């Protein structure tokens, strides 16, 4: 199978590319290598699979229409996984237009490429951020999500809506995956685990927002990748019982589905920090701060549909996942990238 993955120099995309190459798929990767965070870690991630005989890398931007048309026409992927996006809730508050280019215009180019080139299945990254002001726990794909709290969240919700139109109009199977706080080795330097580790080792205070009262459904990278692969291998079917009089937000009479991929086990931020302190063998000095604009206080994934339809549930304990990250940070990041 030939799979086009966008964001293959990114955290999830690079790990997914490795897994698909290991099982024998051909992978075409796209990444624009922007400088939202240090491009050196992107290059290091890419170097793990760039020379694989079944891998092709394209340094192009999703917002470049001609380049994207050329990519689809030349490589003719069977399936597509869209992981490239401008990330970050807080960054979207300061730089909103960056999200329009990548997350809206770029996604439209992905949809058009799939439509015009006979792609069998499009899987794309959504986010737990779409739950926004919804306070019903655990978050379910069957809940209404019309009150986003950041433009990042709104852009991800718009991807789900755009995908539905293509599933409805062109019978293109599309599946959106709402990821919950992904962490682990080779992660993003702008995420809390990376920042906290660096600060604790340097003897600096770590900023703890909402006075540590956050709960997050931290989900380990390997669990995320396994979930993506299981969904990729099974194109989204229509829901035969879908009823327009009582519309289910997580499915459709078109080949369109939405799933949560989370650990289904929310962890207090202070417990997350305690796991990091244990792995590092050092105590953290904390600067307790109020909730940041655009942040959701708690996340908690209902993964019932994922379990029932794919016989899969993420299960890596936070203590194990954090320990794995710290080992990578000390053995690889500090020695070659730090």
C-alpha positions as CSV (number, residue, x, y, z in Angstrom):
1,X,0.0,0.0,0.0
2,X,1.3,3.5,-0.8
3,X,0.5,5.9,1.9
4,X,0.9,9.7,1.8
5,X,1.6,11.1,5.2
6,X,1.7,14.9,5.8
7,X,3.9,16.1,8.7
8,X,6.5,13.3,8.5
9,X,9.2,15.5,10.2
10,X,6.7,16.0,13.0
11,X,6.1,14.1,16.2
12,X,3.3,11.7,15.2
13,X,4.0,11.7,11.5
14,X,7.6,10.5,11.8
15,X,6.6,7.7,14.2
16,X,3.8,6.6,11.9
17,X,6.1,6.6,8.9
18,X,8.5,4.3,10.7
19,X,5.8,1.9,11.7
20,X,4.3,1.7,8.1
21,X,7.7,1.3,6.5
22,X,8.5,-1.5,9.0
23,X,5.4,-3.4,8.0
24,X,6.2,-3.1,4.2
25,X,4.2,-0.1,3.1
26,X,5.5,2.6,0.7
27,X,5.4,6.0,2.3
28,X,5.4,9.5,0.6
29,X,6.1,12.1,3.3
30,X,5.4,15.8,3.2
31,X,6.7,18.5,5.6
32,X,7.3,22.2,5.2
33,X,10.0,22.2,8.0
34,X,8.8,25.5,9.4
35,X,10.4,27.1,12.4
36,X,7.5,27.1,14.8
37,X,9.9,25.2,17.0
38,X,13.6,24.2,16.5
39,X,13.8,22.6,13.0
40,X,16.8,20.6,14.2
41,X,14.6,18.1,16.0
42,X,12.5,17.8,12.8
43,X,15.5,16.9,10.8
44,X,16.6,14.4,13.4
45,X,13.2,12.7,13.4
46,X,13.3,12.6,9.6
47,X,16.8,11.1,9.5
48,X,15.5,7.9,11.2
49,X,13.6,7.0,8.0
50,X,14.7,9.4,5.2
51,X,17.0,6.8,3.5
52,X,14.6,3.9,3.6
53,X,14.1,2.5,0.1
54,X,10.4,2.8,0.3
55,X,10.3,6.3,1.5
56,X,10.1,9.5,-0.5
57,X,10.2,13.0,1.1
58,X,8.8,16.2,-0.2
59,X,9.6,19.6,1.3
60,X,6.5,21.4,0.4
61,X,3.7,23.4,2.1
62,X,0.1,22.1,2.2
63,X,-1.0,25.7,1.3
64,X,0.9,25.5,-2.0
65,X,-1.8,24.4,-4.3
66,X,0.3,23.5,-7.4
67,X,2.8,21.6,-5.3
68,X,0.0,19.6,-3.7
69,X,-1.6,18.9,-7.0
70,X,1.8,17.7,-8.4
71,X,2.3,15.4,-5.3
72,X,-1.0,13.6,-5.8
73,X,-0.7,13.3,-9.6
74,X,2.9,12.0,-9.4
75,X,2.6,9.6,-6.4
76,X,-1.0,8.4,-6.6
77,X,-1.3,7.3,-2.9
78,X,-3.9,4.6,-2.0
79,X,-4.5,6.2,1.4
80,X,-3.7,9.5,3.1
81,X,-3.0,10.5,6.7
82,X,-3.0,14.2,7.3
83,X,-1.0,15.1,10.4
84,X,0.6,18.3,9.2
85,X,-1.0,21.4,10.8
86,X,-0.1,24.5,12.7
87,X,-0.2,23.3,16.2
88,X,-0.6,25.0,19.6
89,X,-3.6,26.6,21.3
90,X,-1.6,29.5,22.8
91,X,0.2,30.2,19.5
92,X,-3.2,30.5,17.8
93,X,-4.2,33.4,20.1
94,X,-1.1,35.4,19.0
95,X,-0.8,34.3,15.4
96,X,-4.3,33.3,14.1
97,X,-3.7,33.7,10.4
98,X,-1.0,31.0,10.4
99,X,-3.8,28.5,11.2
100,X,-5.9,29.5,8.2
101,X,-3.1,28.8,5.8
102,X,-2.2,25.4,7.1
103,X,-5.2,24.0,8.8
104,X,-7.9,25.4,6.4
105,X,-6.4,26.1,3.0
106,X,-3.9,23.2,3.3
107,X,-6.6,20.8,4.3
108,X,-8.8,21.8,1.4
109,X,-5.9,20.9,-0.9
110,X,-5.7,17.5,0.8
111,X,-9.4,16.9,0.3
112,X,-9.2,17.9,-3.4
113,X,-6.2,15.7,-4.0
114,X,-8.0,12.7,-2.5
115,X,-11.1,13.4,-4.4
116,X,-9.4,13.7,-7.8
117,X,-7.0,10.8,-7.5
118,X,-9.2,8.0,-6.2
119,X,-7.8,7.8,-2.7
120,X,-9.4,4.9,-0.7
121,X,-9.4,6.5,2.7
122,X,-8.4,9.9,4.3
123,X,-7.5,9.8,8.0
124,X,-6.8,13.2,9.5
125,X,-5.8,14.6,12.9
126,X,-8.4,16.5,14.8
127,X,-7.9,17.4,18.5
128,X,-9.5,17.1,21.9
129,X,-9.4,20.9,21.8
130,X,-12.6,20.8,19.7
131,X,-14.6,20.0,22.9
132,X,-14.0,23.6,24.0
133,X,-16.7,24.8,26.5
134,X,-18.4,21.4,26.7
135,X,-18.1,20.3,30.3
136,X,-19.7,16.9,30.0
137,X,-17.2,14.2,31.0
138,X,-15.9,12.0,29.5
139,X,-15.7,13.7,26.2
140,X,-17.6,11.7,23.6
141,X,-17.7,12.0,19.8
142,X,-21.5,11.9,20.2
143,X,-21.5,15.2,22.1
144,X,-22.1,18.5,20.4
145,X,-18.8,20.5,19.9
146,X,-19.9,23.9,18.7
147,X,-18.2,26.1,21.3
148,X,-14.4,26.1,20.6
149,X,-12.2,28.2,22.9
150,X,-9.3,28.9,20.4
151,X,-8.9,29.4,16.7
152,X,-6.8,26.2,16.7
153,X,-9.8,24.3,18.0
154,X,-12.1,26.0,15.5
155,X,-9.8,25.0,12.7
156,X,-9.8,21.4,13.7
157,X,-13.6,21.4,14.0
158,X,-13.8,22.9,10.5
159,X,-11.6,20.1,9.2
160,X,-14.3,17.6,10.4
161,X,-17.0,19.6,8.7
162,X,-15.1,20.0,5.5
163,X,-14.3,16.3,5.4
164,X,-18.0,15.5,5.8
165,X,-18.9,17.4,2.7
166,X,-16.4,15.4,0.7
167,X,-17.7,12.2,2.1
168,X,-21.2,13.2,1.3
169,X,-20.7,14.7,-2.1
170,X,-17.9,12.4,-3.5
171,X,-18.3,9.3,-1.4
172,X,-14.7,9.8,-0.1
173,X,-14.2,7.7,3.1
174,X,-12.8,10.1,5.8
175,X,-12.0,9.5,9.4
176,X,-11.1,12.3,11.9
177,X,-9.1,11.4,15.0
178,X,-9.3,13.6,18.1
179,X,-6.0,13.1,19.8
180,X,-5.7,13.7,23.5
181,X,-2.4,15.3,24.8
182,X,0.2,13.2,23.0
183,X,3.6,12.8,24.7
184,X,6.7,10.6,24.5
185,X,10.1,10.4,23.0
186,X,10.8,12.7,20.0
187,X,8.0,15.0,21.2
188,X,7.5,18.7,20.5
189,X,9.8,21.1,22.5
190,X,6.9,23.5,23.0
191,X,4.9,20.9,25.0
192,X,4.8,20.8,28.8
193,X,6.8,17.6,29.3
194,X,9.7,18.9,27.2
195,X,9.7,22.3,28.9
196,X,9.4,20.9,32.4
197,X,12.2,18.4,31.9
198,X,14.6,21.1,30.6
199,X,13.7,23.5,33.4
200,X,14.0,20.9,36.2
201,X,17.4,19.7,35.0
202,X,18.5,23.4,34.9
203,X,17.2,24.1,38.4
204,X,14.6,26.5,37.1
205,X,11.0,27.0,38.1
206,X,8.3,25.4,36.0
207,X,5.1,27.3,35.2
208,X,2.1,25.4,36.5
209,X,-1.1,26.9,35.1
210,X,-4.6,26.8,36.7
211,X,-2.6,26.3,40.0
212,X,-2.1,22.7,39.0
213,X,-5.8,21.9,38.9
214,X,-5.7,20.6,35.3
215,X,-6.6,17.0,34.4
216,X,-5.3,15.7,31.1
217,X,-5.9,12.4,29.3
218,X,-2.2,12.0,28.5
219,X,-1.7,9.5,25.6
220,X,1.6,7.9,24.8
221,X,2.9,8.2,21.3
222,X,3.0,4.5,20.5
223,X,-0.6,4.2,21.5
224,X,-1.6,7.0,19.2
225,X,0.3,5.5,16.2
226,X,-1.3,2.1,16.8
227,X,-4.7,3.7,16.8
228,X,-4.0,5.6,13.6
229,X,-2.9,2.4,11.8
230,X,-5.9,0.4,12.9
231,X,-8.2,3.1,11.6
232,X,-6.2,3.6,8.4
233,X,-6.6,0.0,7.5
234,X,-10.4,0.1,7.7
235,X,-12.0,2.8,5.5
236,X,-14.8,4.7,7.2
237,X,-18.2,3.1,6.5
238,X,-21.6,4.9,6.5
239,X,-23.7,4.4,9.6
240,X,-26.7,2.4,8.4
241,X,-28.8,3.5,11.5
242,X,-28.0,7.2,11.2
243,X,-31.1,9.3,11.4
244,X,-31.3,12.9,10.2
245,X,-34.1,13.6,12.7
246,X,-31.7,12.7,15.6
247,X,-28.3,13.2,14.0
248,X,-25.3,11.5,15.6
249,X,-22.4,14.0,15.6
250,X,-19.8,11.1,15.4
251,X,-21.0,9.3,12.3
252,X,-23.1,9.9,9.2
253,X,-25.1,8.3,6.4
254,X,-22.0,9.2,4.4
255,X,-18.6,7.3,4.8
256,X,-17.5,9.6,7.6
257,X,-16.4,8.9,11.2
258,X,-14.9,10.6,14.2
259,X,-13.0,8.8,17.0
260,X,-11.3,9.8,20.2
261,X,-7.8,8.4,20.8
262,X,-7.0,9.0,24.4
263,X,-5.9,7.0,27.4
264,X,-9.4,7.1,29.0
265,X,-7.7,7.9,32.3
266,X,-7.3,11.5,33.1
267,X,-4.3,12.4,35.3
268,X,-3.9,15.4,37.6
269,X,-1.2,17.7,36.3
270,X,0.5,17.5,39.8
271,X,0.6,13.7,39.4
272,X,2.2,14.1,35.9
273,X,4.8,16.3,37.4
274,X,5.4,13.8,40.2
275,X,6.0,11.1,37.6
276,X,8.5,13.4,35.9
277,X,10.3,14.1,39.3
278,X,10.6,10.4,39.9
279,X,12.0,9.7,36.5
280,X,14.5,12.6,36.8
281,X,15.4,11.9,40.4
282,X,14.9,15.6,41.1
283,X,12.2,17.8,42.7
284,X,10.5,20.6,40.7
285,X,10.3,24.2,41.8
286,X,6.9,25.5,40.7
287,X,5.5,28.8,39.8
288,X,1.7,28.5,40.3
289,X,-0.2,30.5,37.8
290,X,-3.9,31.1,36.7
291,X,-5.6,29.3,33.8
292,X,-4.4,30.5,30.4
293,X,-6.7,32.0,27.8
294,X,-8.0,29.3,25.4
295,X,-7.1,26.4,27.7
296,X,-9.6,23.6,28.7
297,X,-9.3,22.8,32.4
298,X,-9.8,19.1,32.0
299,X,-9.8,16.5,29.2
300,X,-11.1,12.9,29.4
301,X,-11.6,10.7,26.4
302,X,-14.5,8.3,25.9
303,X,-13.0,5.7,23.7
304,X,-16.0,3.3,23.6
305,X,-16.3,3.5,19.8
306,X,-12.6,2.8,19.3
307,X,-12.8,-0.3,21.6
308,X,-16.0,-1.6,20.0
309,X,-15.1,-1.1,16.4
310,X,-11.3,-1.7,16.4
311,X,-10.8,-3.8,19.5
312,X,-8.2,-1.2,20.7
313,X,-7.7,1.0,23.7
314,X,-4.6,3.0,24.5
315,X,-3.2,1.7,27.8
316,X,0.4,3.0,28.5
317,X,0.6,4.2,32.1
318,X,1.8,7.8,32.5
319,X,4.6,6.8,34.8
320,X,6.0,4.4,32.2
321,X,5.5,6.8,29.3
322,X,7.2,9.7,31.2
323,X,10.1,7.4,32.2
324,X,10.6,6.5,28.5
325,X,10.6,10.1,27.6
326,X,13.2,11.0,30.2
327,X,15.5,8.1,29.1
328,X,15.3,9.4,25.5
329,X,15.9,13.0,26.6
330,X,19.0,12.0,28.4
331,X,20.4,9.4,26.0
332,X,19.6,11.0,22.7
333,X,18.3,14.6,22.9
334,X,20.9,16.1,25.3
335,X,23.8,14.3,23.6
336,X,22.9,15.1,20.0
337,X,20.3,17.9,20.0
338,X,20.4,19.7,23.3
